[in-house]
């Protein structure tokens, strides 16, 4: 079993529209429907906040960056991600 999943968020969508166990499956679905949006590789069974700290992509610099409000909104540009336009990876 993979330690990552692939999450697709269509252009203009507020929430994700699909989750896949492999990039191949994700890209086949995106291509099938000619979708535009963002495919992001997320760690499985781990929050992005913890993942970013463990992989040295982020270090909290103050107490505010350790609060629930900060952590629940946290994202990282270090997550592997891919942009698609009309079903094709850009």
N, CA, C and O atoms as a Tinker XYZ file with bonds, in Angstrom:
   360  protein
     1  N      0.835000   -1.185000    0.000000    73     2
     2  CA     0.000000    0.000000    0.000000    64     1     3
     3  C      0.883000    1.253000    0.000000    63     2     4     5
     4  O      1.896000    1.314000    0.697000    81     3
     5  N      0.487000    2.232000   -0.780000    73     3     6
     6  CA     1.244000    3.468000   -0.900000    64     5     7
     7  C      1.096000    4.332000    0.350000    63     6     8     9
     8  O      0.085000    4.263000    1.049000    81     7
     9  N      2.102000    5.134000    0.617000    73     7    10
    10  CA     2.049000    6.067000    1.731000    64     9    11
    11  C      1.521000    7.424000    1.293000    63    10    12    13
    12  O      1.562000    8.388000    2.057000    81    11
    13  N      1.020000    7.497000    0.055000    73    11    14
    14  CA     0.497000    8.745000   -0.490000    64    13    15
    15  C     -0.794000    8.496000   -1.250000    63    14    16    17
    16  O     -1.050000    7.388000   -1.723000    81    15
    17  N     -1.600000    9.537000   -1.361000    73    15    18
    18  CA    -2.788000    9.522000   -2.203000    64    17    19
    19  C     -2.720000   10.747000   -3.107000    63    18    20    21
    20  O     -1.951000   11.675000   -2.858000    81    19
    21  N     -3.525000   10.738000   -4.146000    73    19    22
    22  CA    -3.572000   11.841000   -5.098000    64    21    23
    23  C     -4.962000   12.455000   -5.052000    63    22    24    25
    24  O     -5.964000   11.774000   -5.273000    81    23
    25  N     -5.008000   13.743000   -4.762000    73    23    26
    26  CA    -6.271000   14.454000   -4.582000    64    25    27
    27  C     -6.429000   15.469000   -5.709000    63    26    28    29
    28  O     -5.544000   16.291000   -5.947000    81    27
    29  N     -7.574000   15.402000   -6.404000    73    27    30
    30  CA    -7.842000   16.336000   -7.491000    64    29    31
    31  C     -8.848000   17.379000   -7.050000    63    30    32    33
    32  O     -9.897000   17.063000   -6.488000    81    31
    33  N     -8.503000   18.638000   -7.321000    73    31    34
    34  CA    -9.416000   19.749000   -7.086000    64    33    35
    35  C     -9.609000   20.452000   -8.411000    63    34    36    37
    36  O     -8.674000   21.038000   -8.957000    81    35
    37  N    -10.826000   20.392000   -8.928000    73    35    38
    38  CA   -11.128000   21.011000  -10.205000    64    37    39
    39  C    -11.060000   22.524000  -10.125000    63    38    40    41
    40  O    -11.283000   23.107000   -9.064000    81    39
    41  N    -10.756000   23.151000  -11.234000    73    39    42
    42  CA   -10.701000   24.616000  -11.299000    64    41    43
    43  C    -12.035000   25.191000  -10.835000    63    42    44    45
    44  O    -13.093000   24.802000  -11.328000    81    43
    45  N    -11.977000   26.107000   -9.899000    73    43    46
    46  CA   -13.173000   26.749000   -9.377000    64    45    47
    47  C    -13.885000   25.990000   -8.270000    63    46    48    49
    48  O    -14.816000   26.516000   -7.660000    81    47
    49  N    -13.462000   24.758000   -8.003000    73    47    50
    50  CA   -14.099000   23.964000   -6.947000    64    49    51
    51  C    -13.599000   24.414000   -5.582000    63    50    52    53
    52  O    -12.435000   24.785000   -5.437000    81    51
    53  N    -14.464000   24.383000   -4.590000    73    51    54
    54  CA   -14.068000   24.743000   -3.232000    64    53    55
    55  C    -13.514000   23.536000   -2.476000    63    54    56    57
    56  O    -12.750000   23.697000   -1.525000    81    55
    57  N    -13.891000   22.344000   -2.892000    73    55    58
    58  CA   -13.442000   21.111000   -2.245000    64    57    59
    59  C    -12.888000   20.166000   -3.308000    63    58    60    61
    60  O    -13.066000   20.385000   -4.506000    81    59
    61  N    -12.217000   19.117000   -2.851000    73    59    62
    62  CA   -11.685000   18.151000   -3.812000    64    61    63
    63  C    -12.840000   17.410000   -4.486000    63    62    64    65
    64  O    -13.930000   17.284000   -3.928000    81    63
    65  N    -12.575000   16.926000   -5.693000    73    63    66
    66  CA   -13.606000   16.226000   -6.444000    64    65    67
    67  C    -13.295000   14.746000   -6.642000    63    66    68    69
    68  O    -14.151000   13.984000   -7.091000    81    67
    69  N    -12.065000   14.334000   -6.307000    73    67    70
    70  CA   -11.708000   12.923000   -6.454000    64    69    71
    71  C    -10.419000   12.632000   -5.689000    63    70    72    73
    72  O     -9.567000   13.502000   -5.508000    81    71
    73  N    -10.305000   11.377000   -5.246000    73    71    74
    74  CA    -9.114000   10.910000   -4.529000    64    73    75
    75  C     -8.710000    9.572000   -5.142000    63    74    76    77
    76  O     -9.551000    8.701000   -5.362000    81    75
    77  N     -7.409000    9.418000   -5.415000    73    75    78
    78  CA    -6.918000    8.223000   -6.091000    64    77    79
    79  C     -5.733000    7.605000   -5.354000    63    78    80    81
    80  O     -4.998000    8.289000   -4.641000    81    79
    81  N     -5.566000    6.307000   -5.543000    73    79    82
    82  CA    -4.451000    5.588000   -4.924000    64    81    83
    83  C     -3.176000    5.673000   -5.759000    63    82    84    85
    84  O     -2.095000    5.347000   -5.268000    81    83
    85  N     -3.288000    6.103000   -7.006000    73    83    86
    86  CA    -2.096000    6.227000   -7.855000    64    85    87
    87  C     -2.247000    7.400000   -8.826000    63    86    88    89
    88  O     -3.356000    7.821000   -9.157000    81    87
    89  N     -1.121000    7.902000   -9.260000    73    87    90
    90  CA    -1.128000    8.992000  -10.226000    64    89    91
    91  C     -1.689000    8.521000  -11.563000    63    90    92    93
    92  O     -2.393000    9.274000  -12.236000    81    91
    93  N     -1.385000    7.288000  -11.954000    73    91    94
    94  CA    -1.898000    6.745000  -13.216000    64    93    95
    95  C     -3.428000    6.755000  -13.243000    63    94    96    97
    96  O     -4.034000    7.145000  -14.241000    81    95
    97  N     -4.045000    6.324000  -12.142000    73    95    98
    98  CA    -5.511000    6.302000  -12.068000    64    97    99
    99  C     -6.072000    7.721000  -12.105000    63    98   100   101
   100  O     -7.083000    7.983000  -12.757000    81    99
   101  N     -5.407000    8.629000  -11.403000    73    99   102
   102  CA    -5.859000   10.024000  -11.384000    64   101   103
   103  C     -5.790000   10.630000  -12.780000    63   102   104   105
   104  O     -6.751000   11.247000  -13.240000    81   103
   105  N     -4.662000   10.457000  -13.451000    73   103   106
   106  CA    -4.498000   11.052000  -14.772000    64   105   107
   107  C     -5.448000   10.444000  -15.797000    63   106   108   109
   108  O     -5.921000   11.145000  -16.691000    81   107
   109  N     -5.733000    9.154000  -15.679000    73   107   110
   110  CA    -6.688000    8.526000  -16.595000    64   109   111
   111  C     -8.071000    9.157000  -16.433000    63   110   112   113
   112  O     -8.752000    9.419000  -17.424000    81   111
   113  N     -8.485000    9.400000  -15.200000    73   111   114
   114  CA    -9.791000   10.007000  -14.928000    64   113   115
   115  C     -9.834000   11.458000  -15.413000    63   114   116   117
   116  O    -10.816000   11.883000  -16.022000    81   115
   117  N     -8.779000   12.207000  -15.144000    73   115   118
   118  CA    -8.697000   13.609000  -15.575000    64   117   119
   119  C     -8.769000   13.693000  -17.098000    63   118   120   121
   120  O     -9.479000   14.534000  -17.650000    81   119
   121  N     -8.027000   12.813000  -17.769000    73   119   122
   122  CA    -8.003000   12.795000  -19.236000    64   121   123
   123  C     -9.358000   12.360000  -19.799000    63   122   124   125
   124  O     -9.838000   12.935000  -20.776000    81   123
   125  N     -9.970000   11.355000  -19.189000    73   123   126
   126  CA   -11.265000   10.831000  -19.652000    64   125   127
   127  C    -12.301000   11.936000  -19.780000    63   126   128   129
   128  O    -13.071000   11.961000  -20.740000    81   127
   129  N    -12.324000   12.850000  -18.814000    73   127   130
   130  CA   -13.335000   13.906000  -18.799000    64   129   131
   131  C    -12.810000   15.263000  -19.258000    63   130   132   133
   132  O    -13.562000   16.238000  -19.260000    81   131
   133  N    -11.545000   15.348000  -19.644000    73   131   134
   134  CA   -10.986000   16.610000  -20.116000    64   133   135
   135  C    -11.008000   17.698000  -19.058000    63   134   136   137
   136  O    -11.364000   18.843000  -19.336000    81   135
   137  N    -10.621000   17.329000  -17.834000    73   135   138
   138  CA   -10.739000   18.236000  -16.697000    64   137   139
   139  C     -9.579000   19.211000  -16.572000    63   138   140   141
   140  O     -8.479000   18.969000  -17.069000    81   139
   141  N     -9.855000   20.317000  -15.898000    73   139   142
   142  CA    -8.846000   21.322000  -15.563000    64   141   143
   143  C     -8.812000   21.443000  -14.044000    63   142   144   145
   144  O     -9.852000   21.431000  -13.385000    81   143
   145  N     -7.616000   21.558000  -13.501000    73   143   146
   146  CA    -7.496000   21.705000  -12.062000    64   145   147
   147  C     -6.120000   21.309000  -11.566000    63   146   148   149
   148  O     -5.140000   21.319000  -12.311000    81   147
   149  N     -6.071000   20.961000  -10.297000    73   147   150
   150  CA    -4.817000   20.679000   -9.609000    64   149   151
   151  C     -4.860000   19.287000   -8.977000    63   150   152   153
   152  O     -5.801000   18.952000   -8.257000    81   151
   153  N     -3.839000   18.487000   -9.252000    73   151   154
   154  CA    -3.677000   17.166000   -8.645000    64   153   155
   155  C     -2.514000   17.259000   -7.660000    63   154   156   157
   156  O     -1.402000   17.624000   -8.041000    81   155
   157  N     -2.771000   16.930000   -6.402000    73   155   158
   158  CA    -1.753000   17.051000   -5.360000    64   157   159
   159  C     -1.519000   15.703000   -4.702000    63   158   160   161
   160  O     -2.463000   14.970000   -4.407000    81   159
   161  N     -0.257000   15.384000   -4.477000    73   159   162
   162  CA     0.146000   14.150000   -3.802000    64   161   163
   163  C      0.222000   14.446000   -2.300000    63   162   164   165
   164  O      1.058000   15.233000   -1.856000    81   163
   165  N     -0.662000   13.805000   -1.524000    73   163   166
   166  CA    -0.737000   14.018000   -0.079000    64   165   167
   167  C     -0.231000   12.796000    0.681000    63   166   168   169
   168  O     -0.414000   11.665000    0.233000    81   167
   169  N      0.402000   13.020000    1.822000    73   167   170
   170  CA     0.797000   11.880000    2.658000    64   169   171
   171  C     -0.446000   11.226000    3.248000    63   170   172   173
   172  O     -1.393000   11.910000    3.635000    81   171
   173  N     -0.435000    9.920000    3.313000    73   171   174
   174  CA    -1.558000    9.151000    3.847000    64   173   175
   175  C     -1.370000    8.944000    5.349000    63   174   176   177
   176  O     -0.277000    8.600000    5.798000    81   175
   177  N     -2.415000    9.149000    6.107000    73   175   178
   178  CA    -2.416000    8.957000    7.564000    64   177   179
   179  C     -1.490000    9.929000    8.294000    63   178   180   181
   180  O     -0.968000    9.611000    9.363000    81   179
   181  N     -1.289000   11.105000    7.720000    73   179   182
   182  CA    -0.442000   12.113000    8.343000    64   181   183
   183  C     -0.902000   13.491000    7.882000    63   182   184   185
   184  O     -1.191000   13.685000    6.701000    81   183
   185  N     -0.972000   14.433000    8.792000    73   183   186
   186  CA    -1.328000   15.797000    8.436000    64   185   187
   187  C     -0.198000   16.473000    7.688000    63   186   188   189
   188  O      0.973000   16.169000    7.915000    81   187
   189  N     -0.544000   17.388000    6.796000    73   187   190
   190  CA     0.457000   18.113000    6.015000    64   189   191
   191  C      1.378000   18.916000    6.936000    63   190   192   193
   192  O      2.576000   19.021000    6.674000    81   191
   193  N      0.831000   19.475000    7.998000    73   191   194
   194  CA     1.630000   20.243000    8.961000    64   193   195
   195  C      2.766000   19.377000    9.522000    63   194   196   197
   196  O      3.926000   19.787000    9.506000    81   195
   197  N      2.428000   18.182000   10.018000    73   195   198
   198  CA     3.443000   17.276000   10.572000    64   197   199
   199  C      4.419000   16.805000    9.494000    63   198   200   201
   200  O      5.625000   16.730000    9.728000    81   199
   201  N      3.888000   16.489000    8.317000    73   199   202
   202  CA     4.718000   16.036000    7.195000    64   201   203
   203  C      5.745000   17.099000    6.828000    63   202   204   205
   204  O      6.919000   16.789000    6.628000    81   203
   205  N      5.303000   18.354000    6.739000    73   203   206
   206  CA     6.206000   19.445000    6.364000    64   205   207
   207  C      7.295000   19.656000    7.414000    63   206   208   209
   208  O      8.444000   19.930000    7.069000    81   207
   209  N      6.942000   19.530000    8.684000    73   207   210
   210  CA     7.941000   19.674000    9.749000    64   209   211
   211  C      8.937000   18.510000    9.696000    63   210   212   213
   212  O     10.147000   18.727000    9.752000    81   211
   213  N      8.432000   17.282000    9.587000    73   211   214
   214  CA     9.294000   16.093000    9.567000    64   213   215
   215  C     10.257000   16.092000    8.375000    63   214   216   217
   216  O     11.371000   15.577000    8.473000    81   215
   217  N      9.825000   16.666000    7.261000    73   215   218
   218  CA    10.657000   16.686000    6.048000    64   217   219
   219  C     11.429000   17.990000    5.880000    63   218   220   221
   220  O     12.007000   18.252000    4.825000    81   219
   221  N     11.432000   18.795000    6.923000    73   219   222
   222  CA    12.204000   20.049000    6.963000    64   221   223
   223  C     11.776000   21.071000    5.912000    63   222   224   225
   224  O     12.592000   21.857000    5.430000    81   223
   225  N     10.486000   21.055000    5.561000    73   223   226
   226  CA     9.944000   22.062000    4.654000    64   225   227
   227  C      9.377000   23.252000    5.426000    63   226   228   229
   228  O      9.187000   24.332000    4.867000    81   227
   229  N      9.110000   23.042000    6.713000    73   227   230
   230  CA     8.515000   24.089000    7.538000    64   229   231
   231  C      8.977000   23.928000    8.976000    63   230   232   233
   232  O      9.071000   22.818000    9.500000    81   231
   233  N      9.262000   25.053000    9.596000    73   231   234
   234  CA     9.585000   25.102000   11.015000    64   233   235
   235  C      8.753000   26.213000   11.639000    63   234   236   237
   236  O      8.852000   27.363000   11.211000    81   235
   237  N      7.931000   25.897000   12.644000    73   235   238
   238  CA     7.162000   26.957000   13.292000    64   237   239
   239  C      8.109000   28.019000   13.857000    63   238   240   241
   240  O      9.086000   27.701000   14.534000    81   239
   241  N      7.802000   29.275000   13.568000    73   239   242
   242  CA     8.679000   30.368000   13.988000    64   241   243
   243  C      8.156000   31.124000   15.203000    63   242   244   245
   244  O      8.872000   31.932000   15.794000    81   243
   245  N      6.899000   30.857000   15.577000    73   243   246
   246  CA     6.320000   31.516000   16.750000    64   245   247
   247  C      5.176000   30.653000   17.290000    63   246   248   249
   248  O      4.776000   29.673000   16.663000    81   247
   249  N      4.669000   31.023000   18.434000    73   247   250
   250  CA     3.613000   30.230000   19.082000    64   249   251
   251  C      2.322000   30.212000   18.261000    63   250   252   253
   252  O      1.590000   29.222000   18.291000    81   251
   253  N      2.034000   31.283000   17.535000    73   251   254
   254  CA     0.821000   31.339000   16.712000    64   253   255
   255  C      0.840000   30.233000   15.657000    63   254   256   257
   256  O     -0.216000   29.718000   15.291000    81   255
   257  N      2.020000   29.862000   15.163000    73   255   258
   258  CA     2.138000   28.821000   14.144000    64   257   259
   259  C      2.032000   27.408000   14.724000    63   258   260   261
   260  O      2.230000   26.422000   14.013000    81   259
   261  N      1.723000   27.318000   15.999000    73   259   262
   262  CA     1.504000   26.025000   16.652000    64   261   263
   263  C      0.062000   25.877000   17.117000    63   262   264   265
   264  O     -0.273000   24.902000   17.789000    81   263
   265  N     -0.792000   26.830000   16.770000    73   263   266
   266  CA    -2.178000   26.820000   17.241000    64   265   267
   267  C     -3.076000   25.992000   16.323000    63   266   268   269
   268  O     -2.751000   25.789000   15.153000    81   267
   269  N     -4.202000   25.516000   16.851000    73   267   270
   270  CA    -5.150000   24.777000   16.009000    64   269   271
   271  C     -5.628000   25.580000   14.800000    63   270   272   273
   272  O     -5.764000   25.024000   13.710000    81   271
   273  N     -5.882000   26.866000   14.973000    73   271   274
   274  CA    -6.358000   27.693000   13.856000    64   273   275
   275  C     -5.336000   27.712000   12.720000    63   274   276   277
   276  O     -5.714000   27.626000   11.552000    81   275
   277  N     -4.067000   27.821000   13.043000    73   275   278
   278  CA    -3.013000   27.810000   12.027000    64   277   279
   279  C     -2.899000   26.430000   11.383000    63   278   280   281
   280  O     -2.871000   26.313000   10.158000    81   279
   281  N     -2.835000   25.382000   12.212000    73   279   282
   282  CA    -2.620000   24.014000   11.716000    64   281   283
   283  C     -3.771000   23.553000   10.823000    63   282   284   285
   284  O     -3.536000   22.891000    9.812000    81   283
   285  N     -5.010000   23.893000   11.178000    73   283   286
   286  CA    -6.159000   23.426000   10.390000    64   285   287
   287  C     -6.258000   24.089000    9.020000    63   286   288   289
   288  O     -6.989000   23.602000    8.157000    81   287
   289  N     -5.543000   25.181000    8.804000    73   287   290
   290  CA    -5.521000   25.865000    7.509000    64   289   291
   291  C     -4.213000   25.638000    6.753000    63   290   292   293
   292  O     -4.059000   26.107000    5.626000    81   291
   293  N     -3.280000   24.928000    7.362000    73   291   294
   294  CA    -1.934000   24.787000    6.822000    64   293   295
   295  C     -1.910000   23.997000    5.517000    63   294   296   297
   296  O     -2.588000   22.978000    5.380000    81   295
   297  N     -1.130000   24.475000    4.578000    73   295   298
   298  CA    -0.834000   23.764000    3.350000    64   297   299
   299  C      0.637000   24.013000    3.040000    63   298   300   301
   300  O      1.254000   24.899000    3.632000    81   299
   301  N      1.191000   23.253000    2.135000    73   299   302
   302  CA     2.603000   23.405000    1.816000    64   301   303
   303  C      2.816000   23.350000    0.311000    63   302   304   305
   304  O      2.354000   22.428000   -0.361000    81   303
   305  N      3.517000   24.342000   -0.207000    73   303   306
   306  CA     3.871000   24.344000   -1.628000    64   305   307
   307  C      4.863000   23.223000   -1.934000    63   306   308   309
   308  O      5.111000   22.919000   -3.101000    81   307
   309  N      5.429000   22.609000   -0.899000    73   307   310
   310  CA     6.378000   21.504000   -1.092000    64   309   311
   311  C      5.689000   20.194000   -1.443000    63   310   312   313
   312  O      6.354000   19.238000   -1.845000    81   311
   313  N      4.362000   20.132000   -1.297000    73   311   314
   314  CA     3.647000   18.943000   -1.747000    64   313   315
   315  C      3.774000   18.860000   -3.268000    63   314   316   317
   316  O      3.612000   19.857000   -3.973000    81   315
   317  N      4.062000   17.671000   -3.755000    73   315   318
   318  CA     4.158000   17.487000   -5.201000    64   317   319
   319  C      2.776000   17.742000   -5.806000    63   318   320   321
   320  O      1.787000   17.164000   -5.355000    81   319
   321  N      2.704000   18.595000   -6.814000    73   319   322
   322  CA     1.420000   18.913000   -7.423000    64   321   323
   323  C      1.581000   19.172000   -8.917000    63   322   324   325
   324  O      2.655000   19.534000   -9.399000    81   323
   325  N      0.472000   18.971000   -9.632000    73   323   326
   326  CA     0.472000   19.050000  -11.082000    64   325   327
   327  C     -0.772000   19.800000  -11.545000    63   326   328   329
   328  O     -1.862000   19.599000  -11.010000    81   327
   329  N     -0.603000   20.658000  -12.535000    73   327   330
   330  CA    -1.706000   21.436000  -13.093000    64   329   331
   331  C     -2.179000   20.795000  -14.394000    63   330   332   333
   332  O     -1.377000   20.310000  -15.191000    81   331
   333  N     -3.512000   20.802000  -14.594000    73   331   334
   334  CA    -4.098000   20.224000  -15.794000    64   333   335
   335  C     -5.016000   21.243000  -16.445000    63   334   336   337
   336  O     -5.693000   22.021000  -15.772000    81   335
   337  N     -5.020000   21.217000  -17.750000    73   335   338
   338  CA    -5.905000   22.066000  -18.530000    64   337   339
   339  C     -6.540000   21.196000  -19.602000    63   338   340   341
   340  O     -5.849000   20.635000  -20.453000    81   339
   341  N     -7.863000   21.090000  -19.554000    73   339   342
   342  CA    -8.615000   20.282000  -20.526000    64   341   343
   343  C     -8.056000   18.873000  -20.643000    63   342   344   345
   344  O     -7.928000   18.335000  -21.743000    81   343
   345  N     -7.726000   18.283000  -19.508000    73   343   346
   346  CA    -7.276000   16.889000  -19.459000    64   345   347
   347  C     -5.803000   16.655000  -19.673000    63   346   348   349
   348  O     -5.336000   15.523000  -19.556000    81   347
   349  N     -5.059000   17.699000  -19.984000    73   347   350
   350  CA    -3.625000   17.553000  -20.254000    64   349   351
   351  C     -2.791000   18.206000  -19.164000    63   350   352   353
   352  O     -3.096000   19.311000  -18.715000    81   351
   353  N     -1.736000   17.519000  -18.742000    73   351   354
   354  CA    -0.837000   18.085000  -17.739000    64   353   355
   355  C     -0.036000   19.220000  -18.359000    63   354   356   357
   356  O      0.501000   19.093000  -19.460000    81   355
   357  N      0.033000   20.322000  -17.641000    73   355   358
   358  CA     0.783000   21.482000  -18.145000    64   357   359
   359  C      2.202000   21.452000  -17.659000    63   358   360
   360  O      2.983000   22.347000  -17.980000    81   359
